[in-house]
Amino acid sequence: MSDRFADAAERLAGLAAAIAGWRPDEFWRATPAELATILRALGGDGGGPDAAGKNDLDRLKELFPDG
C-alpha cells in the first residue's frame, strides 16, 4: 500500500476520533461504509484540502469489502 493510503487512513481515524469519539480499535474494526455513514450523519463530509474524500472511501471499500 502506498503512503497515500496511510495518509488517508490517518486523516479518517482523526475525524472519527474528533467527531464520533472513536478510539483507534473502533476505527479499525469499522467497515468503510460504517465510517462514511457516521461522518455523513454528523455533518462531516471530510471537507478541506487534506481530507479523505469519496475516492479514498471507495478504495477502502475495495480493499475491505465487508461492508
mmCIF file of the N, C-alpha and C atoms, coordinates in Angstrom:
data_MODEL
# 
_entry.id   MODEL 
# 
loop_
_atom_site.group_PDB 
_atom_site.id 
_atom_site.type_symbol 
_atom_site.label_atom_id 
_atom_site.label_alt_id 
_atom_site.label_comp_id 
_atom_site.label_asym_id 
_atom_site.label_entity_id 
_atom_site.label_seq_id 
_atom_site.pdbx_PDB_ins_code 
_atom_site.Cartn_x 
_atom_site.Cartn_y 
_atom_site.Cartn_z 
_atom_site.occupancy 
_atom_site.B_iso_or_equiv 
_atom_site.pdbx_formal_charge 
_atom_site.auth_seq_id 
_atom_site.auth_comp_id 
_atom_site.auth_asym_id 
_atom_site.auth_atom_id 
_atom_site.pdbx_PDB_model_num 
ATOM 1   N N  . MET A 1 1  ? 0.841   -1.180 0.000  1.00 0.00 ? 1  MET A N  1 
ATOM 2   C CA . MET A 1 1  ? 0.000   0.000  0.000  1.00 0.00 ? 1  MET A CA 1 
ATOM 3   C C  . MET A 1 1  ? 0.881   1.236  0.000  1.00 0.00 ? 1  MET A C  1 
ATOM 4   N N  . SER A 1 2  ? 0.365   2.272  -0.562 1.00 0.00 ? 2  SER A N  1 
ATOM 5   C CA . SER A 1 2  ? 1.162   3.484  -0.699 1.00 0.00 ? 2  SER A CA 1 
ATOM 6   C C  . SER A 1 2  ? 1.038   4.381  0.524  1.00 0.00 ? 2  SER A C  1 
ATOM 7   N N  . ASP A 1 3  ? 1.902   5.379  0.563  1.00 0.00 ? 3  ASP A N  1 
ATOM 8   C CA . ASP A 1 3  ? 1.823   6.381  1.615  1.00 0.00 ? 3  ASP A CA 1 
ATOM 9   C C  . ASP A 1 3  ? 0.500   7.112  1.556  1.00 0.00 ? 3  ASP A C  1 
ATOM 10  N N  . ARG A 1 4  ? -0.060  7.236  0.390  1.00 0.00 ? 4  ARG A N  1 
ATOM 11  C CA . ARG A 1 4  ? -1.342  7.931  0.244  1.00 0.00 ? 4  ARG A CA 1 
ATOM 12  C C  . ARG A 1 4  ? -2.426  7.237  1.056  1.00 0.00 ? 4  ARG A C  1 
ATOM 13  N N  . PHE A 1 5  ? -2.476  5.909  1.035  1.00 0.00 ? 5  PHE A N  1 
ATOM 14  C CA . PHE A 1 5  ? -3.451  5.181  1.846  1.00 0.00 ? 5  PHE A CA 1 
ATOM 15  C C  . PHE A 1 5  ? -3.218  5.458  3.324  1.00 0.00 ? 5  PHE A C  1 
ATOM 16  N N  . ALA A 1 6  ? -1.971  5.424  3.752  1.00 0.00 ? 6  ALA A N  1 
ATOM 17  C CA . ALA A 1 6  ? -1.653  5.671  5.157  1.00 0.00 ? 6  ALA A CA 1 
ATOM 18  C C  . ALA A 1 6  ? -2.074  7.077  5.563  1.00 0.00 ? 6  ALA A C  1 
ATOM 19  N N  . ASP A 1 7  ? -1.829  8.047  4.702  1.00 0.00 ? 7  ASP A N  1 
ATOM 20  C CA . ASP A 1 7  ? -2.228  9.424  4.997  1.00 0.00 ? 7  ASP A CA 1 
ATOM 21  C C  . ASP A 1 7  ? -3.742  9.545  5.102  1.00 0.00 ? 7  ASP A C  1 
ATOM 22  N N  . ALA A 1 8  ? -4.458  8.912  4.174  1.00 0.00 ? 8  ALA A N  1 
ATOM 23  C CA . ALA A 1 8  ? -5.920  8.961  4.198  1.00 0.00 ? 8  ALA A CA 1 
ATOM 24  C C  . ALA A 1 8  ? -6.467  8.266  5.440  1.00 0.00 ? 8  ALA A C  1 
ATOM 25  N N  . ALA A 1 9  ? -5.886  7.123  5.786  1.00 0.00 ? 9  ALA A N  1 
ATOM 26  C CA . ALA A 1 9  ? -6.342  6.392  6.972  1.00 0.00 ? 9  ALA A CA 1 
ATOM 27  C C  . ALA A 1 9  ? -6.109  7.213  8.231  1.00 0.00 ? 9  ALA A C  1 
ATOM 28  N N  . GLU A 1 10 ? -4.982  7.898  8.284  1.00 0.00 ? 10 GLU A N  1 
ATOM 29  C CA . GLU A 1 10 ? -4.682  8.739  9.451  1.00 0.00 ? 10 GLU A CA 1 
ATOM 30  C C  . GLU A 1 10 ? -5.694  9.877  9.575  1.00 0.00 ? 10 GLU A C  1 
ATOM 31  N N  . ARG A 1 11 ? -6.009  10.507 8.459  1.00 0.00 ? 11 ARG A N  1 
ATOM 32  C CA . ARG A 1 11 ? -6.992  11.602 8.492  1.00 0.00 ? 11 ARG A CA 1 
ATOM 33  C C  . ARG A 1 11 ? -8.368  11.085 8.888  1.00 0.00 ? 11 ARG A C  1 
ATOM 34  N N  . LEU A 1 12 ? -8.766  9.954  8.326  1.00 0.00 ? 12 LEU A N  1 
ATOM 35  C CA . LEU A 1 12 ? -10.070 9.377  8.662  1.00 0.00 ? 12 LEU A CA 1 
ATOM 36  C C  . LEU A 1 12 ? -10.138 8.959  10.124 1.00 0.00 ? 12 LEU A C  1 
ATOM 37  N N  . ALA A 1 13 ? -9.066  8.374  10.640 1.00 0.00 ? 13 ALA A N  1 
ATOM 38  C CA . ALA A 1 13 ? -9.035  7.990  12.052 1.00 0.00 ? 13 ALA A CA 1 
ATOM 39  C C  . ALA A 1 13 ? -9.157  9.223  12.936 1.00 0.00 ? 13 ALA A C  1 
ATOM 40  N N  . GLY A 1 14 ? -8.484  10.295 12.551 1.00 0.00 ? 14 GLY A N  1 
ATOM 41  C CA . GLY A 1 14 ? -8.582  11.540 13.302 1.00 0.00 ? 14 GLY A CA 1 
ATOM 42  C C  . GLY A 1 14 ? -9.981  12.115 13.280 1.00 0.00 ? 14 GLY A C  1 
ATOM 43  N N  . LEU A 1 15 ? -10.616 12.082 12.118 1.00 0.00 ? 15 LEU A N  1 
ATOM 44  C CA . LEU A 1 15 ? -12.002 12.554 12.019 1.00 0.00 ? 15 LEU A CA 1 
ATOM 45  C C  . LEU A 1 15 ? -12.927 11.707 12.877 1.00 0.00 ? 15 LEU A C  1 
ATOM 46  N N  . ALA A 1 16 ? -12.771 10.407 12.803 1.00 0.00 ? 16 ALA A N  1 
ATOM 47  C CA . ALA A 1 16 ? -13.625 9.513  13.593 1.00 0.00 ? 16 ALA A CA 1 
ATOM 48  C C  . ALA A 1 16 ? -13.452 9.767  15.083 1.00 0.00 ? 16 ALA A C  1 
ATOM 49  N N  . ALA A 1 17 ? -12.231 10.032 15.502 1.00 0.00 ? 17 ALA A N  1 
ATOM 50  C CA . ALA A 1 17 ? -11.969 10.319 16.915 1.00 0.00 ? 17 ALA A CA 1 
ATOM 51  C C  . ALA A 1 17 ? -12.559 11.660 17.317 1.00 0.00 ? 17 ALA A C  1 
ATOM 52  N N  . ALA A 1 18 ? -12.325 12.675 16.501 1.00 0.00 ? 18 ALA A N  1 
ATOM 53  C CA . ALA A 1 18 ? -12.783 14.024 16.846 1.00 0.00 ? 18 ALA A CA 1 
ATOM 54  C C  . ALA A 1 18 ? -14.299 14.158 16.770 1.00 0.00 ? 18 ALA A C  1 
ATOM 55  N N  . ILE A 1 19 ? -14.889 13.561 15.767 1.00 0.00 ? 19 ILE A N  1 
ATOM 56  C CA . ILE A 1 19 ? -16.320 13.746 15.545 1.00 0.00 ? 19 ILE A CA 1 
ATOM 57  C C  . ILE A 1 19 ? -17.157 12.743 16.324 1.00 0.00 ? 19 ILE A C  1 
ATOM 58  N N  . ALA A 1 20 ? -16.756 11.487 16.310 1.00 0.00 ? 20 ALA A N  1 
ATOM 59  C CA . ALA A 1 20 ? -17.580 10.442 16.911 1.00 0.00 ? 20 ALA A CA 1 
ATOM 60  C C  . ALA A 1 20 ? -17.010 9.890  18.211 1.00 0.00 ? 20 ALA A C  1 
ATOM 61  N N  . GLY A 1 21 ? -15.808 10.311 18.573 1.00 0.00 ? 21 GLY A N  1 
ATOM 62  C CA . GLY A 1 21 ? -15.199 9.817  19.801 1.00 0.00 ? 21 GLY A CA 1 
ATOM 63  C C  . GLY A 1 21 ? -14.676 8.396  19.704 1.00 0.00 ? 21 GLY A C  1 
ATOM 64  N N  . TRP A 1 22 ? -14.467 7.928  18.469 1.00 0.00 ? 22 TRP A N  1 
ATOM 65  C CA . TRP A 1 22 ? -13.970 6.565  18.293 1.00 0.00 ? 22 TRP A CA 1 
ATOM 66  C C  . TRP A 1 22 ? -12.525 6.462  18.740 1.00 0.00 ? 22 TRP A C  1 
ATOM 67  N N  . ARG A 1 23 ? -12.215 5.358  19.389 1.00 0.00 ? 23 ARG A N  1 
ATOM 68  C CA . ARG A 1 23 ? -10.827 5.024  19.716 1.00 0.00 ? 23 ARG A CA 1 
ATOM 69  C C  . ARG A 1 23 ? -10.240 4.278  18.518 1.00 0.00 ? 23 ARG A C  1 
ATOM 70  N N  . PRO A 1 24 ? -8.907  4.184  18.445 1.00 0.00 ? 24 PRO A N  1 
ATOM 71  C CA . PRO A 1 24 ? -8.302  3.525  17.277 1.00 0.00 ? 24 PRO A CA 1 
ATOM 72  C C  . PRO A 1 24 ? -8.867  2.129  16.987 1.00 0.00 ? 24 PRO A C  1 
ATOM 73  N N  . ASP A 1 25 ? -9.090  1.318  18.013 1.00 0.00 ? 25 ASP A N  1 
ATOM 74  C CA . ASP A 1 25 ? -9.602  -0.029 17.744 1.00 0.00 ? 25 ASP A CA 1 
ATOM 75  C C  . ASP A 1 25 ? -11.013 0.012  17.166 1.00 0.00 ? 25 ASP A C  1 
ATOM 76  N N  . GLU A 1 26 ? -11.806 0.994  17.559 1.00 0.00 ? 26 GLU A N  1 
ATOM 77  C CA . GLU A 1 26 ? -13.151 1.130  16.987 1.00 0.00 ? 26 GLU A CA 1 
ATOM 78  C C  . GLU A 1 26 ? -13.071 1.547  15.522 1.00 0.00 ? 26 GLU A C  1 
ATOM 79  N N  . PHE A 1 27 ? -12.138 2.441  15.228 1.00 0.00 ? 27 PHE A N  1 
ATOM 80  C CA . PHE A 1 27 ? -11.945 2.858  13.841 1.00 0.00 ? 27 PHE A CA 1 
ATOM 81  C C  . PHE A 1 27 ? -11.550 1.675  12.966 1.00 0.00 ? 27 PHE A C  1 
ATOM 82  N N  . TRP A 1 28 ? -10.565 0.892  13.418 1.00 0.00 ? 28 TRP A N  1 
ATOM 83  C CA . TRP A 1 28 ? -10.056 -0.195 12.582 1.00 0.00 ? 28 TRP A CA 1 
ATOM 84  C C  . TRP A 1 28 ? -11.027 -1.364 12.479 1.00 0.00 ? 28 TRP A C  1 
ATOM 85  N N  . ARG A 1 29 ? -11.927 -1.516 13.437 1.00 0.00 ? 29 ARG A N  1 
ATOM 86  C CA . ARG A 1 29 ? -12.943 -2.575 13.346 1.00 0.00 ? 29 ARG A CA 1 
ATOM 87  C C  . ARG A 1 29 ? -14.124 -2.161 12.472 1.00 0.00 ? 29 ARG A C  1 
ATOM 88  N N  . ALA A 1 30 ? -14.320 -0.873 12.279 1.00 0.00 ? 30 ALA A N  1 
ATOM 89  C CA . ALA A 1 30 ? -15.445 -0.377 11.486 1.00 0.00 ? 30 ALA A CA 1 
ATOM 90  C C  . ALA A 1 30 ? -15.228 -0.662 10.004 1.00 0.00 ? 30 ALA A C  1 
ATOM 91  N N  . THR A 1 31 ? -16.314 -0.869 9.313  1.00 0.00 ? 31 THR A N  1 
ATOM 92  C CA . THR A 1 31 ? -16.227 -1.016 7.859  1.00 0.00 ? 31 THR A CA 1 
ATOM 93  C C  . THR A 1 31 ? -16.152 0.376  7.236  1.00 0.00 ? 31 THR A C  1 
ATOM 94  N N  . PRO A 1 32 ? -15.642 0.476  6.014  1.00 0.00 ? 32 PRO A N  1 
ATOM 95  C CA . PRO A 1 32 ? -15.653 1.776  5.342  1.00 0.00 ? 32 PRO A CA 1 
ATOM 96  C C  . PRO A 1 32 ? -17.061 2.362  5.226  1.00 0.00 ? 32 PRO A C  1 
ATOM 97  N N  . ALA A 1 33 ? -18.055 1.513  4.995  1.00 0.00 ? 33 ALA A N  1 
ATOM 98  C CA . ALA A 1 33 ? -19.433 2.004  4.905  1.00 0.00 ? 33 ALA A CA 1 
ATOM 99  C C  . ALA A 1 33 ? -19.896 2.583  6.237  1.00 0.00 ? 33 ALA A C  1 
ATOM 100 N N  . GLU A 1 34 ? -19.532 1.961  7.337  1.00 0.00 ? 34 GLU A N  1 
ATOM 101 C CA . GLU A 1 34 ? -19.889 2.491  8.657  1.00 0.00 ? 34 GLU A CA 1 
ATOM 102 C C  . GLU A 1 34 ? -19.226 3.841  8.891  1.00 0.00 ? 34 GLU A C  1 
ATOM 103 N N  . LEU A 1 35 ? -17.978 3.942  8.522  1.00 0.00 ? 35 LEU A N  1 
ATOM 104 C CA . LEU A 1 35 ? -17.258 5.200  8.686  1.00 0.00 ? 35 LEU A CA 1 
ATOM 105 C C  . LEU A 1 35 ? -17.904 6.299  7.849  1.00 0.00 ? 35 LEU A C  1 
ATOM 106 N N  . ALA A 1 36 ? -18.194 6.015  6.605  1.00 0.00 ? 36 ALA A N  1 
ATOM 107 C CA . ALA A 1 36 ? -18.831 7.005  5.734  1.00 0.00 ? 36 ALA A CA 1 
ATOM 108 C C  . ALA A 1 36 ? -20.175 7.439  6.310  1.00 0.00 ? 36 ALA A C  1 
ATOM 109 N N  . THR A 1 37 ? -20.930 6.488  6.829  1.00 0.00 ? 37 THR A N  1 
ATOM 110 C CA . THR A 1 37 ? -22.238 6.797  7.393  1.00 0.00 ? 37 THR A CA 1 
ATOM 111 C C  . THR A 1 37 ? -22.124 7.713  8.598  1.00 0.00 ? 37 THR A C  1 
ATOM 112 N N  . ILE A 1 38 ? -21.213 7.419  9.505  1.00 0.00 ? 38 ILE A N  1 
ATOM 113 C CA . ILE A 1 38 ? -21.080 8.242  10.712 1.00 0.00 ? 38 ILE A CA 1 
ATOM 114 C C  . ILE A 1 38 ? -20.583 9.635  10.364 1.00 0.00 ? 38 ILE A C  1 
ATOM 115 N N  . LEU A 1 39 ? -19.675 9.755  9.422  1.00 0.00 ? 39 LEU A N  1 
ATOM 116 C CA . LEU A 1 39 ? -19.189 11.078 9.025  1.00 0.00 ? 39 LEU A CA 1 
ATOM 117 C C  . LEU A 1 39 ? -20.298 11.898 8.380  1.00 0.00 ? 39 LEU A C  1 
ATOM 118 N N  . ARG A 1 40 ? -21.088 11.268 7.517  1.00 0.00 ? 40 ARG A N  1 
ATOM 119 C CA . ARG A 1 40 ? -22.214 11.985 6.901  1.00 0.00 ? 40 ARG A CA 1 
ATOM 120 C C  . ARG A 1 40 ? -23.259 12.362 7.941  1.00 0.00 ? 40 ARG A C  1 
ATOM 121 N N  . ALA A 1 41 ? -23.579 11.438 8.846  1.00 0.00 ? 41 ALA A N  1 
ATOM 122 C CA . ALA A 1 41 ? -24.609 11.682 9.850  1.00 0.00 ? 41 ALA A CA 1 
ATOM 123 C C  . ALA A 1 41 ? -24.237 12.828 10.785 1.00 0.00 ? 41 ALA A C  1 
ATOM 124 N N  . LEU A 1 42 ? -22.958 12.975 11.055 1.00 0.00 ? 42 LEU A N  1 
ATOM 125 C CA . LEU A 1 42 ? -22.511 14.016 11.964 1.00 0.00 ? 42 LEU A CA 1 
ATOM 126 C C  . LEU A 1 42 ? -22.141 15.309 11.231 1.00 0.00 ? 42 LEU A C  1 
ATOM 127 N N  . GLY A 1 43 ? -22.439 15.353 9.952  1.00 0.00 ? 43 GLY A N  1 
ATOM 128 C CA . GLY A 1 43 ? -22.230 16.577 9.199  1.00 0.00 ? 43 GLY A CA 1 
ATOM 129 C C  . GLY A 1 43 ? -20.832 16.759 8.666  1.00 0.00 ? 43 GLY A C  1 
ATOM 130 N N  . GLY A 1 44 ? -19.969 15.800 8.861  1.00 0.00 ? 44 GLY A N  1 
ATOM 131 C CA . GLY A 1 44 ? -18.619 15.902 8.319  1.00 0.00 ? 44 GLY A CA 1 
ATOM 132 C C  . GLY A 1 44 ? -18.556 15.225 6.983  1.00 0.00 ? 44 GLY A C  1 
ATOM 133 N N  . ASP A 1 45 ? -18.209 15.978 5.981  1.00 0.00 ? 45 ASP A N  1 
ATOM 134 C CA . ASP A 1 45 ? -18.045 15.357 4.668  1.00 0.00 ? 45 ASP A CA 1 
ATOM 135 C C  . ASP A 1 45 ? -16.590 15.140 4.358  1.00 0.00 ? 45 ASP A C  1 
ATOM 136 N N  . GLY A 1 46 ? -15.741 15.386 5.371  1.00 0.00 ? 46 GLY A N  1 
ATOM 137 C CA . GLY A 1 46 ? -14.311 15.249 5.149  1.00 0.00 ? 46 GLY A CA 1 
ATOM 138 C C  . GLY A 1 46 ? -13.756 16.418 4.378  1.00 0.00 ? 46 GLY A C  1 
ATOM 139 N N  . GLY A 1 47 ? -14.453 17.553 4.402  1.00 0.00 ? 47 GLY A N  1 
ATOM 140 C CA . GLY A 1 47 ? -14.068 18.717 3.629  1.00 0.00 ? 47 GLY A CA 1 
ATOM 141 C C  . GLY A 1 47 ? -12.691 19.240 3.978  1.00 0.00 ? 47 GLY A C  1 
ATOM 142 N N  . GLY A 1 48 ? -12.185 20.043 3.104  1.00 0.00 ? 48 GLY A N  1 
ATOM 143 C CA . GLY A 1 48 ? -10.869 20.625 3.300  1.00 0.00 ? 48 GLY A CA 1 
ATOM 144 C C  . GLY A 1 48 ? -9.874  20.017 2.341  1.00 0.00 ? 48 GLY A C  1 
ATOM 145 N N  . PRO A 1 49 ? -8.786  20.712 2.104  1.00 0.00 ? 49 PRO A N  1 
ATOM 146 C CA . PRO A 1 49 ? -7.841  20.248 1.083  1.00 0.00 ? 49 PRO A CA 1 
ATOM 147 C C  . PRO A 1 49 ? -7.117  18.960 1.422  1.00 0.00 ? 49 PRO A C  1 
ATOM 148 N N  . ASP A 1 50 ? -6.969  18.631 2.684  1.00 0.00 ? 50 ASP A N  1 
ATOM 149 C CA . ASP A 1 50 ? -6.236  17.427 3.061  1.00 0.00 ? 50 ASP A CA 1 
ATOM 150 C C  . ASP A 1 50 ? -7.146  16.286 3.488  1.00 0.00 ? 50 ASP A C  1 
ATOM 151 N N  . ALA A 1 51 ? -8.424  16.465 3.339  1.00 0.00 ? 51 ALA A N  1 
ATOM 152 C CA . ALA A 1 51 ? -9.372  15.469 3.824  1.00 0.00 ? 51 ALA A CA 1 
ATOM 153 C C  . ALA A 1 51 ? -9.437  14.272 2.882  1.00 0.00 ? 51 ALA A C  1 
ATOM 154 N N  . ALA A 1 52 ? -9.754  13.142 3.468  1.00 0.00 ? 52 ALA A N  1 
ATOM 155 C CA . ALA A 1 52 ? -10.003 11.958 2.660  1.00 0.00 ? 52 ALA A CA 1 
ATOM 156 C C  . ALA A 1 52 ? -11.345 12.140 1.984  1.00 0.00 ? 52 ALA A C  1 
ATOM 157 N N  . GLY A 1 53 ? -11.407 11.811 0.750  1.00 0.00 ? 53 GLY A N  1 
ATOM 158 C CA . GLY A 1 53 ? -12.638 12.015 0.001  1.00 0.00 ? 53 GLY A CA 1 
ATOM 159 C C  . GLY A 1 53 ? -13.291 10.717 -0.419 1.00 0.00 ? 53 GLY A C  1 
ATOM 160 N N  . LYS A 1 54 ? -14.267 10.861 -1.308 1.00 0.00 ? 54 LYS A N  1 
ATOM 161 C CA . LYS A 1 54 ? -15.024 9.709  -1.794 1.00 0.00 ? 54 LYS A CA 1 
ATOM 162 C C  . LYS A 1 54 ? -14.104 8.668  -2.413 1.00 0.00 ? 54 LYS A C  1 
ATOM 163 N N  . ASN A 1 55 ? -13.105 9.097  -3.157 1.00 0.00 ? 55 ASN A N  1 
ATOM 164 C CA . ASN A 1 55 ? -12.186 8.134  -3.772 1.00 0.00 ? 55 ASN A CA 1 
ATOM 165 C C  . ASN A 1 55 ? -11.441 7.323  -2.722 1.00 0.00 ? 55 ASN A C  1 
ATOM 166 N N  . ASP A 1 56 ? -11.063 7.984  -1.618 1.00 0.00 ? 56 ASP A N  1 
ATOM 167 C CA . ASP A 1 56 ? -10.382 7.272  -0.540 1.00 0.00 ? 56 ASP A CA 1 
ATOM 168 C C  . ASP A 1 56 ? -11.311 6.246  0.097  1.00 0.00 ? 56 ASP A C  1 
ATOM 169 N N  . LEU A 1 57 ? -12.556 6.631  0.342  1.00 0.00 ? 57 LEU A N  1 
ATOM 170 C CA . LEU A 1 57 ? -13.514 5.685  0.921  1.00 0.00 ? 57 LEU A CA 1 
ATOM 171 C C  . LEU A 1 57 ? -13.820 4.552  -0.055 1.00 0.00 ? 57 LEU A C  1 
ATOM 172 N N  . ASP A 1 58 ? -13.949 4.878  -1.339 1.00 0.00 ? 58 ASP A N  1 
ATOM 173 C CA . ASP A 1 58 ? -14.174 3.830  -2.341 1.00 0.00 ? 58 ASP A CA 1 
ATOM 174 C C  . ASP A 1 58 ? -13.006 2.849  -2.362 1.00 0.00 ? 58 ASP A C  1 
ATOM 175 N N  . ARG A 1 59 ? -11.788 3.359  -2.237 1.00 0.00 ? 59 ARG A N  1 
ATOM 176 C CA . ARG A 1 59 ? -10.607 2.495  -2.214 1.00 0.00 ? 59 ARG A CA 1 
ATOM 177 C C  . ARG A 1 59 ? -10.624 1.592  -0.973 1.00 0.00 ? 59 ARG A C  1 
ATOM 178 N N  . LEU A 1 60 ? -11.007 2.149  0.179  1.00 0.00 ? 60 LEU A N  1 
ATOM 179 C CA . LEU A 1 60 ? -11.118 1.329  1.395  1.00 0.00 ? 60 LEU A CA 1 
ATOM 180 C C  . LEU A 1 60 ? -12.175 0.238  1.214  1.00 0.00 ? 60 LEU A C  1 
ATOM 181 N N  . LYS A 1 61 ? -13.292 0.595  0.600  1.00 0.00 ? 61 LYS A N  1 
ATOM 182 C CA . LYS A 1 61 ? -14.345 -0.394 0.355  1.00 0.00 ? 61 LYS A CA 1 
ATOM 183 C C  . LYS A 1 61 ? -13.847 -1.507 -0.559 1.00 0.00 ? 61 LYS A C  1 
ATOM 184 N N  . GLU A 1 62 ? -13.039 -1.118 -1.547 1.00 0.00 ? 62 GLU A N  1 
ATOM 185 C CA . GLU A 1 62 ? -12.471 -2.112 -2.461 1.00 0.00 ? 62 GLU A CA 1 
ATOM 186 C C  . GLU A 1 62 ? -11.500 -3.044 -1.741 1.00 0.00 ? 62 GLU A C  1 
ATOM 187 N N  . LEU A 1 63 ? -10.672 -2.451 -0.884 1.00 0.00 ? 63 LEU A N  1 
ATOM 188 C CA . LEU A 1 63 ? -9.687  -3.249 -0.160 1.00 0.00 ? 63 LEU A CA 1 
ATOM 189 C C  . LEU A 1 63 ? -10.315 -4.118 0.924  1.00 0.00 ? 63 LEU A C  1 
ATOM 190 N N  . PHE A 1 64 ? -11.387 -3.625 1.523  1.00 0.00 ? 64 PHE A N  1 
ATOM 191 C CA . PHE A 1 64 ? -12.047 -4.311 2.634  1.00 0.00 ? 64 PHE A CA 1 
ATOM 192 C C  . PHE A 1 64 ? -13.540 -4.420 2.353  1.00 0.00 ? 64 PHE A C  1 
ATOM 193 N N  . PRO A 1 65 ? -13.953 -5.327 1.471  1.00 0.00 ? 65 PRO A N  1 
ATOM 194 C CA . PRO A 1 65 ? -15.333 -5.387 1.010  1.00 0.00 ? 65 PRO A CA 1 
ATOM 195 C C  . PRO A 1 65 ? -16.306 -6.056 1.980  1.00 0.00 ? 65 PRO A C  1 
ATOM 196 N N  . ASP A 1 66 ? -16.153 -5.796 3.262  1.00 0.00 ? 66 ASP A N  1 
ATOM 197 C CA . ASP A 1 66 ? -17.022 -6.441 4.245  1.00 0.00 ? 66 ASP A CA 1 
ATOM 198 C C  . ASP A 1 66 ? -18.189 -5.555 4.658  1.00 0.00 ? 66 ASP A C  1 
ATOM 199 N N  . GLY A 1 67 ? -18.358 -4.433 4.069  1.00 0.00 ? 67 GLY A N  1 
ATOM 200 C CA . GLY A 1 67 ? -19.440 -3.562 4.482  1.00 0.00 ? 67 GLY A CA 1 
ATOM 201 C C  . GLY A 1 67 ? -19.929 -2.774 3.368  1.00 0.00 ? 67 GLY A C  1 
# 
